[in-house]
Every structure is written in C-alpha cells, then in structure tokens.
Amino acid sequence: MLKAIMFDLDDTLIWDEKSINEAFKVACGLAAQTYDMDPESLKKEVQENARKLFSSYDTYDFTEMIGISPFEGLWGVFNDEGKSFQQLKEMAPEYRKKAWTKGLLSMGIDDPQLGSELAATFQRERRTKQFVYEETFEVLNELKGKYQLLMLTNGSPDLQQTKLNITPELKPYFDHIVISGAYGKGKPAPDIFEYACDLLSVEKEEALMVGDNLYTDILGALNAEVPSAWINHHRTKNQDIMPTYELARLRELLAVIEDHDMEKK
C-alpha cells in the first residue's frame, strides 16, 4: 500500500524551464535594444558558452554530483557551507560575466560591459520570477493528509531554498524536504532515496518517486528499487530507463495513485 510520495521540485512542481526562458528573454531583449541582433540567437550562444564554461571549472565534478546545472550557475549565489560550495560561490560571478560576454562575442559583439549588465539582468529576473504548473496545488491539495509528502531535490541548499522562498505556498505541503547539497550527493545515487525512505519510515515499495528527469529522478528510483512516475513533458521516446508509470502532466498522477492503490489491495 502506498504511504508516501516523493516529489522532485524543478520542472515537476515549479516550471523552472519557463522561468529560465523568461529571464533569458528579458536579458537578450535588452541586448537587442543596444545592438541589431536576434535575441533568440544570442540566447542559444550564451547557453552553449555557459555549458562549456561550467564544465571547465574545478567545481564541475562537485556540481555534477550534487546536481547543479550551468543555468543555475547563471543566477545562484551559493551561500552554502563547505569548501566546494565556497569555491562555487567565488567562481560564479566570473562565470556569469564570461558566459554572457562570450555569448556576445559569438554574435560578433565585443562588449564586456554589456556582458556584465546582461549577467546581472538575467540573475535579477530569475531571482524574482518563478512559474508554477497550474495543477501543482490542485494535486498537492488532493494528496496532503492522505500520504506523507517529501520533496527530494538536487541542488544547492541556498538556491533551492531561494526557489521555495519565491513560492512560499509550496513548503507547508511537505513533511520533509531533502536537498542533495545538504545530504552530500544527489539523484540518481540510490543512497539519497534510501535516506528519504528512512526519514519517512516506509519501505521502498510503500513510496513513489515523481519527477521529470529520467536520468536523475527515475534512474535513481529504479536503482533504489522505489516505484516511480515519470512526467514526460516533451513526449520523449524512451527505451532505456523504464519508470513504473509514465505521465504527460502532473495532474495524471492522481489517477495513477488511485490505480496503484487498487492494484495493491
């Protein structure tokens, strides 16, 4: 019988992809007011340069283990404890400016000052704007009180807490919030799923992991032998990692849980 549900945060409960895209839209639009350029092309160049740069720093292995993306590096402050987080905090301002300045250079524009302005604009926009899926609270309202709810999210504790502060309505729904940066490693490591089950005092088969990322949420749950529900937002074809359930959107989770409980009776 299902007793607990674990939820990913980014692109499961909050629409992080849209929040990032809107921040890019504002920053790249500002650049287009200064120079004759296509904002969408600048966005692609900045994203590409950000990925390359992020992987070039000594902090990359740590960010991979914890689950911090290059785009989170473009707006995170990383006021977290620990040597690796301190290195990330010191690196981030330079990384942000370089990503935007190199993006402009890829468009044929040599303007470091504008690069710095765009970096600050993007950071400000993402830190003040966040989108939540329209069914998030509908689903959580339906589940709260019937099951234990746990948030299991990869990332910097400071950054993930910032996201929760922007949308303060989310936090009260959860009995526990587990952030990879505080635990010491992130999804898909099976350890963090086992830790979550211990917090909930449930057996693995009594929990369900809900997330959008096959390679962290679903693979990790699979490795930890926890049932999973994959929200396949982009209708991606998958033949390698098999979730217990596949959803097109979060709202379908309610029917899945009902069916799951009926099967176990």
N, C-alpha and C positions, 0 to 999 in steps of 0.2 A: 504493500500500500504506500502511496506517495505521501511523504510527510514534509518535505522541504523542497523549495525551488531556489536555484542559484541563478542570478541574472548577471550577465555582462552589462557594462554601462555604455561604452561608446558604440554608437550605431546599432544598439539594441534598445535601450531606453531613451537615450538622447541621440539626436540626429547630428552627430559630430561631422560627418561628411558635408552636410549642408552648411553648418556653422563655419567650417574651414573655407568652403567655396565662397560664402558671402563675404568673409574677411578678405579673401583674395580679390573679389570683385571690387570692393571699395579701394584697396591699395592700388590695384592695377588701373582702375579708373582714374585715380589721382595722377598716375604716371602718364596716362593718355591725355591729360589736360596740359601737361608740360611738353610732351613730345608727340609727334604724329606716329602712333603705333597702335597695333591691335592688342587690347587688354588681354584677350584670351591667349594670344601667343606669348605674351610676357608671363602670364601665369604658368604656362607649360615649361618655359625656360627656367623660371625660378624653382619650380618643383623639381625639375631634373637636376639643377645645380644643388639644390638642398639635399637631395638623396645622395649625390656624390660626395658632397662636403661632409655630411653627417657621418658617413662610413669611413671618412679619412681620419677622424679624431681618435685619440687613445681611449675615449669613453665608449666607443662603438660596441665593443663586446658586452659591456655592462648594460647599455641601453637595449641591446638585443635580448639579454637575459631577463631584464625587468619588463620589457615590452613598451619602450618609449619610441614613438615614431619621429621621423625627421620633421614632420609638420607640427608636432607638439613642441619640438625644439625651437620652432619659429615663434612661439608665444609663451612657453613656460619660463618660470623664474627659478624653480628648483631650490626652494628654501628648505631643503631636507637635510637630515643628519647623515653623516657618513662621508668618508673620503671620496668615494666615487661620485656621490651627488655634489660634493663641493667642487670637484673638477668639472662636472657638467654645468654647474652654476657659473663658474668662471669662464667656461668656453662659450656659453650660449650667446652673450651679446655680440661677440666677434662673428660667430657662426651666422646669426641673423643678418648682420650687415653684409657679410660676404655673399650669402645666398642671394640677396636682392641685388647687390652690386654686380655680381657675376651674371645674374639673370638679365640685367640691363645691358651688360657687355655683349651677351649673346644676341641681343637685338641691335647691336651696333651703337650703343649709347654708353659713353664713358662719363659717368656722373656719380661718384661715390657719395656726395652729399644727398642726392635724391635717393640713392640706395638706403642710406640711413633713415631718411624720412619715411620711406615705404616700409622698412622693417618695423619702425615704431607704430606706423598706422595699422599694419596687419596685427601686431601684438595687441594694440588697444581695442581694435574691433573684435577680435576673438575673445578677449577677456571680458567684454561687455555684452556680447550677443551669443545666445545659445538657443538652439531649436530642439524641441522635444516632439517625438512622434505623437500624433493626435490620439492614438489609442493607449498610450503608456499608462495614464492614470486610470482609464477605464479598466484595463487588465489588472493593475495593482489593487484597485478598489475591490475587484471581484475576488482576488486571492488572499488579501490581507485578513488574518483571523482564521482562515481555513488551513493555511500551511505556514510553516516557518519560511521567511524570505531572507535570503542572503545575497548581497552584492559582491561579486567576485570580479575585480577589475585589474587589468595590467596598468602600470604607470607609476609616476612619481606621486607619493602621498600628497605633496603640496599641490601639484597640478590637478589631481583627481578631486581633492577637496575643494579647489577653486571651482571646478565644474559643478560640484554639489552646492557650493555657496551661491552660484549664479541661479541655480534652480533648487531653492531650499525645500520645496514641497516634496522632493524625492526621498530625502533621508529618513523621515519618520516611518516610512513603509517597511524598513529593513531591521531585522533583529540583529544582524551582523553585517559589517562592511569590511571586506578583506581586500587590501591593495597590495599588489605584488612588491612594490618598492619597500613597503614596511615588512613584508614577510621575508624577502630576501631573494626570491626568484618568482618568475611569472608563468602564466599559462604559455605553452602546453605541459609544463612539468607536472607530473601526476601528484607530486608532494603537496602542492597548494590545494588541489581538490580534496585530498585526504585530510588536510588540515581543516578545510571548510566543513567536511562531514563530521569531524571531531567536535568542532565548535557547535554544530547543530545537534550533536548526539544522535546521529542517524547512521544507519548502514548505507553503503553506496547505492544499493538498489532502491532505497527509500527516497533518494534525491533525484532531481532533474536539473541539468545544466542547460540554460537558454542563452544562446549567443549568435552573433552574425558571422564570426570568423572561423572558417573551417580549420585553420592551421593553429589556432590557439584554443578557442573555446571547445570545439568539437573533438579535435585530435587529443587534447588534454583530457577531456572527459572520457574518451574512448580508452586511452592509456590507463586511466584511473578506474575503469570499469564502472563509470557513472553514466546512467542514461542521459541522452542529450536531445535537444530540439534546436535545429539549425534554421535561423531566419535567413532565407536565401533572397535577399532584397533584389539582386540583379539577375535572378533566374540563371545562375551559373550552372553549367553542367559539371557534375562531379561523379567520378568513378573510383576514386582512391580512398576517400575518407567517408565512412558511412555513418551518419547520425541515426539515432533511434527514430527520430521524426524530422520531417522537413516542412517548413512553413514558408509561405510567401510574405507574410507580415505578422507582426506581434499578436494581433487580435485572434489569429487562428490558434494560439496557444490554449485558449480556454476550452475549445473543443477537443484538442489533443489530450489535455489533462483529464477531461471527463472520460474519454475513451480509455486512457491509461488506467484510470482507477477501476473502470468497469472490467477490464481485462484481468486485473489482479484479484477481483472478488471471487 
